[in-house]
Amino acid sequence: MLQGAPDQLKDLYNSYIFEAIESDFRGKDILSCEEVLDEINKIERREKGFFVWNGRAFIHTINRSTVSFEHAVFGECLEWPIQSFPLSHYKTALDGWIKFCNMPESTTTELIIDLPQYTYQ
Protein backbone atom coordinates (compact mmCIF):
# COMPACT_ATOMS: atom_id res chain seq x y z
CA MET A 1 0.00 0.00 0.00
CA LEU A 2 1.27 3.47 -0.88
CA GLN A 3 0.83 5.86 2.00
CA GLY A 4 1.17 9.60 1.60
CA ALA A 5 -0.52 10.16 -1.77
CA PRO A 6 -2.82 13.18 -1.73
CA ASP A 7 -6.42 12.13 -1.03
CA GLN A 8 -7.71 13.34 -4.39
CA LEU A 9 -5.03 11.28 -6.20
CA LYS A 10 -5.16 7.98 -4.29
CA ASP A 11 -7.26 6.26 -6.95
CA LEU A 12 -4.87 7.41 -9.67
CA TYR A 13 -1.89 6.19 -7.67
CA ASN A 14 -3.50 2.78 -7.26
CA SER A 15 -4.60 2.62 -10.90
CA TYR A 16 -1.29 3.65 -12.39
CA ILE A 17 1.66 3.15 -10.06
CA PHE A 18 0.37 -0.13 -8.59
CA GLU A 19 -0.88 -1.44 -11.93
CA ALA A 20 2.30 -0.46 -13.75
CA ILE A 21 4.64 -1.98 -11.21
CA GLU A 22 2.57 -5.09 -10.60
CA SER A 23 2.03 -5.86 -14.29
CA ASP A 24 5.39 -4.72 -15.65
CA PHE A 25 7.59 -6.20 -12.92
CA ARG A 26 5.47 -9.23 -12.04
CA GLY A 27 6.86 -12.59 -11.12
CA LYS A 28 9.42 -11.05 -8.83
CA ASP A 29 11.19 -9.41 -11.78
CA ILE A 30 13.65 -7.72 -9.44
CA LEU A 31 16.40 -7.46 -12.05
CA SER A 32 14.23 -5.27 -14.27
CA CYS A 33 13.33 -3.09 -11.26
CA GLU A 34 16.99 -2.70 -10.46
CA GLU A 35 17.72 -1.82 -14.10
CA VAL A 36 15.10 0.94 -14.01
CA LEU A 37 16.44 2.19 -10.65
CA ASP A 38 19.97 2.29 -12.14
CA GLU A 39 18.63 4.41 -15.02
CA ILE A 40 16.85 6.71 -12.54
CA ASN A 41 20.14 7.15 -10.67
CA LYS A 42 21.83 8.15 -13.95
CA ILE A 43 19.08 10.71 -14.53
CA GLU A 44 19.50 12.06 -11.00
CA ARG A 45 23.27 12.34 -11.53
CA ARG A 46 22.51 14.18 -14.80
CA GLU A 47 24.27 11.54 -16.87
CA LYS A 48 21.16 11.35 -19.05
CA GLY A 49 18.02 13.40 -19.45
CA PHE A 50 15.35 10.71 -19.62
CA PHE A 51 14.73 6.98 -19.91
CA VAL A 52 11.85 4.99 -21.41
CA TRP A 53 10.95 1.57 -20.01
CA ASN A 54 8.67 -0.49 -22.24
CA GLY A 55 6.74 -2.63 -19.82
CA ARG A 56 4.18 -5.32 -20.52
CA ALA A 57 1.22 -3.04 -19.80
CA PHE A 58 2.65 0.49 -19.60
CA ILE A 59 5.34 2.61 -21.16
CA HIS A 60 7.20 4.40 -18.35
CA THR A 61 8.76 7.68 -19.51
CA ILE A 62 11.08 8.91 -16.79
CA ASN A 63 12.75 12.32 -16.52
CA ARG A 64 14.35 14.33 -13.71
CA SER A 65 11.09 15.25 -12.04
CA THR A 66 8.33 12.89 -13.18
CA VAL A 67 7.39 9.52 -14.57
CA SER A 68 4.57 9.33 -17.12
CA PHE A 69 2.58 6.21 -17.83
CA GLU A 70 1.02 5.46 -21.20
CA HIS A 71 -0.88 2.22 -21.70
CA ALA A 72 1.26 -0.03 -23.93
CA VAL A 73 -1.72 -1.65 -25.69
CA PHE A 74 -4.35 1.08 -25.88
CA GLY A 75 -2.12 4.17 -25.93
CA GLU A 76 -3.87 7.28 -24.73
CA CYS A 77 -7.60 6.66 -24.38
CA LEU A 78 -10.51 7.61 -22.15
CA GLU A 79 -9.99 4.65 -19.82
CA TRP A 80 -6.21 5.12 -19.59
CA PRO A 81 -5.19 8.75 -20.18
CA ILE A 82 -1.47 9.47 -19.88
CA GLN A 83 -0.71 10.29 -16.23
CA SER A 84 2.41 11.71 -14.59
CA PHE A 85 3.63 11.33 -11.01
CA PRO A 86 6.62 12.63 -9.05
CA LEU A 87 9.81 10.70 -9.75
CA SER A 88 10.48 10.45 -6.01
CA HIS A 89 7.17 8.60 -5.51
CA TYR A 90 7.84 6.19 -8.38
CA LYS A 91 11.37 5.48 -7.14
CA THR A 92 10.08 4.85 -3.61
CA ALA A 93 7.38 2.52 -4.98
CA LEU A 94 9.97 0.55 -7.01
CA ASP A 95 12.19 0.20 -3.93
CA GLY A 96 9.13 -1.00 -2.00
CA TRP A 97 8.25 -3.53 -4.70
CA ILE A 98 11.74 -5.03 -4.44
CA LYS A 99 11.37 -5.28 -0.66
CA PHE A 100 7.92 -6.84 -1.05
CA CYS A 101 9.20 -9.42 -3.55
CA ASN A 102 11.97 -10.39 -1.13
CA MET A 103 9.54 -10.95 1.76
CA PRO A 104 8.54 -14.51 2.65
CA GLU A 105 5.40 -15.56 0.80
CA SER A 106 2.33 -15.48 2.99
CA THR A 107 -1.36 -14.77 2.62
CA THR A 108 -0.93 -11.98 5.16
CA THR A 109 2.15 -10.32 3.63
CA GLU A 110 1.70 -6.55 3.46
CA LEU A 111 4.11 -3.70 2.99
CA ILE A 112 3.15 -0.09 3.59
CA ILE A 113 5.31 2.38 1.67
CA ASP A 114 5.53 5.94 2.96
CA LEU A 115 5.88 8.31 0.05
CA PRO A 116 8.15 11.34 0.40
CA GLN A 117 6.56 14.77 0.77
CA TYR A 118 5.74 16.45 -2.51
CA THR A 119 3.94 19.71 -3.20
CA TYR A 120 1.46 19.41 -6.06
CA GLN A 121 0.84 22.48 -8.15
N, C-alpha and C positions, 0 to 999 in steps of 0.2 A: 504494500500500500504506500502510495506517495502522500506524504504529509507536508503541508505548507503551501500547497497550491491555493491561489485565491479562490474564494467560494464560487464566484461566478465562472471560473474556468475549470473546476474539478471534473466535470463531465468531459470536457475537451482533453484534459490530461489523461483521463482513463481511456478515452477513445483512441487517442493518438499515441501518446508515449507508451502506455501499457501494450496496446495492440501492436505497435511497431516493434517494440523490443521482444515481446512474446512470440510474435510470428516470424520475425526476421532473425532472431537469435535462439530459436527453439532447439530443443534437444540438447540443452547444455552446451551450446555452441560458444564456449568461452573464448576460443582462439579468435573468432571473428569479432567478439566484443573487445578483446584486447587490441586487435588490429585497428578498430575504429578509435579506441582510446589513444593509441599511439599517434594516429593522424590528428586527433584533437590536440594532443600535446604539441605537435609540430605547428599547428595553427596558433596555439597560445604563445609559442616561442617565436612566432612570426617567420617561420621557415617556409610557410605556404599560406595562401590566402583563404582557400576553401578546400573542401573534400566532399565527394559524392559517394555514398554507399548505396549500392543497388541491392536492396533486400528482397526477400520473397514477396512481401506484400506492400512495402513502402520504399520510396526513394528518399533517402536521408541526405539533404543538402546542408552541409555544416560550414559555417563561417565563424569569424571571431566572436560574434555576439549571439547568434541564434542557430537553431536547427529547424529546417522546414521539412515537412512531410508531404509527399505527394503519393497518392495511391498508385502502385506499380501496374495494376491491371486496368483500372478505370480512369486514371489520370485525374484531372480536376473535374469534379462533378458535384451535383447538389448534395449527394450523400457523403462525399468525402472531399470537401474543399481543401485546398492547400492551407496548412496551418503552420505557424512558427511559434517556437518556444525558446526561452533563454538557454543558451549553451550550458550554463552552469547547472540547470535542472536536468538536462539530458545527460550530461556527464555523471552527475550524481546518481541518476536512475540506472545508467549502464554499470557503474560500480556496484550498485545494489543488486542488480541482476546477477553479476558474477558471484557476489556473496551468497545470494539465494541459491544459485546452482550448486554451490559448494557445501550447502547445508545437508545434513542427513535427510533422506527422504522420509516423509511422514505425512499423514493426513492432516496433521495440525500445524505443519510448518508455515510460519508467517514471518515476514520481514517488513518492518515499517521503516521507510526511508524519509528522513527529514530533509526537505529541500532548502537550499540556501535562500536567504532573503533576496528579494528582487523587487524593484519598483516598476510597476507597469505604467505605461504612459498612454 
